Amino acid sequence: MGKADKKIWLIGTPEFGNLGDHKISETEWEILLSMYPRQIIHEITMNEYWECRDKLQKSIGHSDILVFHGGGNVGNLWPKSEYIRRNAFQTWREQKKIIMPQSICFTDDEEGKKELELTKKVYSVPNLILACRDENSYRFAEQNLPCRSILTPDTVMFHKPHRKWFIKQYGVVVCLRDDKEKALSDKDVQYIVSLSEKKFENVKRIDTVGEKQTKNSRSAALEKFMDQIRHAELVITDRLHCMIFCALEGVPCIALDNNYNKIAGGYQWLKNLEYIEYIQDMKKLESRMGIARRHRYRYPVKEYRKLFEPLLRELRGR
């Protein structure tokens, strides 16, 4: 079998409503197409994996590469992705397997400890690489998991953004989570909104989670969401990918953390961008609002792509 006959399988992409995960999927395609322009690339969503698992066993060859969707799903907070990986690693032990950049979170309780032991057992397979997107996850993987790990930014930071000017229609866009990763209290949220309304004429509330999307509908949904980001003078968010979207589009952003410091980890890659701020103390919010500007900044995509070299080397097979 020649090199061009090798197939690439992107496994476990989402069909739910989190646009951050869908942007990861789109950028995973961007990376894979740049690395394998002559190979056949197949995308298998989470639902499709279980529906066509028997067909996959007949279709995946020994020299194929299995690439697993990245995000924040190594651990027991969002276990559906972990279940797919566990099944796949037991099914295709010898093939090269790369988990795209991840945050790791096993809860500090009996359930978390039990799931960690299962993950340790299943990740003990040949030819498995785990990419971690923050220092804490990388250290955890190095200390606790049997596979080889590398450190790279979140997948979406590889994306080449728009280079257009957008009229600032909104003063502040507030994008705050309301799920099991939420760290802000209701009082904090009320303060953020009221302070925004006091400081800016227009305030818009949005979220990266909405209607269920498929791999066919995600591009249009992402473009609609990104359009709201592009038209803001300032974005306040506790969602990692909203912060990254702002970085890509050159939009000033104040970022707050989730319940396991995922934002802090992501911010370490973005801290040199003057228009992205991370705060831990709500008392600093008002003073940081001064970063809002009516002009756009530029995301240094070439510099960020250099940070992906450890991952690109693994994808190249070197």
N, C-alpha and C positions, 0 to 999 in steps of 0.2 A: 504493500500500500504506500503510495507516494504522499509527500507532505500535504499536497493540495486535497488529498482524500480524507485527511483527518477532520473530524467534525467537532464543533464546539457546542456544548450544551449549557445554556444559562438557565438554571433551575431555581424555582421557588419565588418567582416574581409575584407581586401582589395583585389581588383583585378586589381589595377593600378600598376605603375612601381616603387613605392617608396620602396626600400628594407628595410629601417628602419621600416616601418609599417609591412612588411612581417616578419621581425625578431621578432617584437612584437607578431605577430600571433603565430609563432613557440614557443615562450617562454610562451605565454598564455597556449598553449597545455601542455608544460612542467610542468607548475604550476598545471593545472587542473588534469592532470594524476597523479601527486604526491598526490593530495588531494582526488581525487575520483577514485581510481583504480578499483572499482567494479561497478561504475555507467556508464551509457551510455552517451557519450559526443557527441553532434552534433555541427558541425561548419556550420554556415550560413553566407555566404559572403554578401556584400552590395547588389549586384545584385540579389542574390538568395532570399534575404529577401522580396523584392518587388514582385518577380516572384511567390513565394510560400506562401505569407502571409495568404491566406485563409486556406491552409493546416496546417500552423503553429497554427492557432487558434484552430484547432481540435486536434492537437498533443501535445501542451504544457499543462501539467497538473498543478493542483493547487499547488502541493508541489515541482514542478520543480524549478530550479534556472536559472535565465537569467543573463549571463555574457556578458557585452558589451565591444567590442574591445577598447583598450586604445590608447594613442598617444597624439596628440596636436590638438584635434578636438572638444573640448567643446568651443563654441563661434561661431562667424560668418565668420571666415577666411576660414574654410573648412566645409561648412554647410551640406553636404550630410549625414555625420554621425549623426549630430544633428537631422536631419529630421527623420532618422530611430529611434533614441531614443524617440523622441516625439511621434511618432506613436505607438511604442511598449509600452510606459508607459501608454498611454490611453487605449491600448488593454488589457494589463495584469497588472492591478493595484495592485493586492494583492500578486502576486508572489514575492519572494525575487529577487532583481535586484542589481547587482554590476557593476559599471562602472570601468574598470581597469584603472591604473594610467594615469592621464591626465594633460596636460597644458591647461589653460583657457585663451582665448583672445577674448574679445568683443571690437571692435574698438570704439574709442571715437568720434562717430558721430551719426547722426540720425538712420542710419541702425543698428549700434551696440546697441544703446539704445533700439530700437524696438525689436531686437532679444533677448536681455537680458530679457525683460519683458515676452516674450513668453516662454523662458526657465524657468524662475521663476515659471510661472503658471503650466507648464507641469511637472516640477521636484517636485511639491508638491503632491507626491503620497506616500502611505505607502511602507515600506520595501525597500527603495532605499538608496544605499551607493555609494558615489562618492569618489574614490581614487584620490588624487592629487599628482603629482610627483615633485612639487617644492613649496617652502614656499609662493611665491607670489600667486600662484593658490589656495593654501590652505586657505590663508587669505581672498582672494576674495570670495571663496566658503562659508566660515564661515560668511562673512558679507552680502552676497548677495543672496545666494541660500537656499531654504527651506529644502533641504535634508541633511542627516548627511554626513559629510566628514571626511576622514582620510588622513594622510600624509605618503607616501611610495616612494621609488625610482622608476624610470622608470622600466617597466616590464622586459626589456632586461637585467638589472643588476642581475636578478635572474639566468641567464643562466650559466651552467657549461661549460667552454670553453675547447679547445684543450690543451693538455699538450705535445706538440711536439716542436722540434727545426726546424726552417725554415731558409734557406739560404737567406741572405739579397740581393735581386737582384736589388732593387731600393734604391736610396739615399733618395729622398723625394717623397711621394705621396701627391698630392694636390687635395683635395675634397671640392669644393666650390659650393654653391647653386646658382641657377639662376631662382628664382621664386618670388612670392609675399612676401616671408619672408626674402628676401635678404637685408642685411644692408650694405655690402661692396660696394664701388664705383668701377667703371671700373679701375680707377687709382690705387686703393688698390689692386685689383686682379693682375694687371700688375706688381705692385711692389713685391707682394708675389712670383709670378712665376719667375721674373728676379732675385730676391735675392736667390731663391732656386737654380736656374741654376748657379749662381755665387758660391754658397757654396758647392754644391753636383754635382757629376759627372752625375747621372741619376735622372731625374725628370719625374714623370708620373702624368697626369691629369685624374681623374676619378670623378664619381658622384654616389650617392646612388640612383638616379632616372634614370631609363632606360626603357627598353621594358616592356610592360604590362606583369604581372605575374599572375598565378592562384594559388590556394592552392596546386595544383599538381606539378607545375613547380618551386615554390618558393625556395625549398630546394637546388636545383642545382644552381639556380641563386645566392643565398646567399653564397653558398660555393665558387663559382667562385669569387665573390666580396671579401669575407673574405680572400681568398688566396692572393689577391693583398695587402691587409693590412698587412698580416703576413710577407710578404717579404720586407717590408719597414724599413729603419732605422729611419725614422721620417714621421709623417703625419701632414699636416696642413689642418684644416677644419673649416667650420662654420655650419656643420651639427651635430645635437645632437647625432644621432646614429652612425655616423662615429667616434665621440669621444668615445662613449661607446664601440664600436667594438674594438678600440685601447686599452681601459682599459681591456676588456676581454682577448685580445690576448697578452697583455704585450708589446705593441708597443708604443714608445714615441710619444706624440701628443701635438701639440699646437692648442688650440681651440680659435676661434673668435666668436662673437655673431651674432645672427640673429636680426630681427627688433623688437622683443618684449622680449628680454632677456631670451629666452628659454635655451640657452647654459649656461648662468650664473646660472640659476636654477639647471640644471643638474649637473654642475660642483661642486656644493656644496656637492653632495654625493661623488664626486671623488677627492676632493681637497687633501686628505691625501695620494693619490697615487703619488709618486715622479716623475713618468714618464708622468703625464698628467698636462699640463700647460694651464691656461686661461689668455688671455691678452686682454685688452681694448684699449691699445695704440699701434698703428702700429709701433711706434719707438722702441718698445721693442722686436719686432720680431727677429731681427738679434741676439741679445744677448741670447734669449731663445733657439735658435737653438742648443745650446750646450748640450741640453738634449738627443740628438740623440746618441744611443749606438748600437753596433753591437750584444750585447747579449739581451735576452728577460727578461722581468720582469714577475712576477706571480700575477695573479688576485686572491685576497683572497675571493673566492666564499663563503666559510662558513660564514665569517664575514658579507658579503653583504646579504646573505639569512636571517640573523637574523633581518635585517632592514625591512623585508617584513612581520613581525609577525602581525602588525595591519590588513593587508589584508588577511593573512592566517587565522586569527581568524574569520573574517567575512565569509570567504569561508567555514570554518568548521561549522559555525552556532553558534559560542560562542562569 
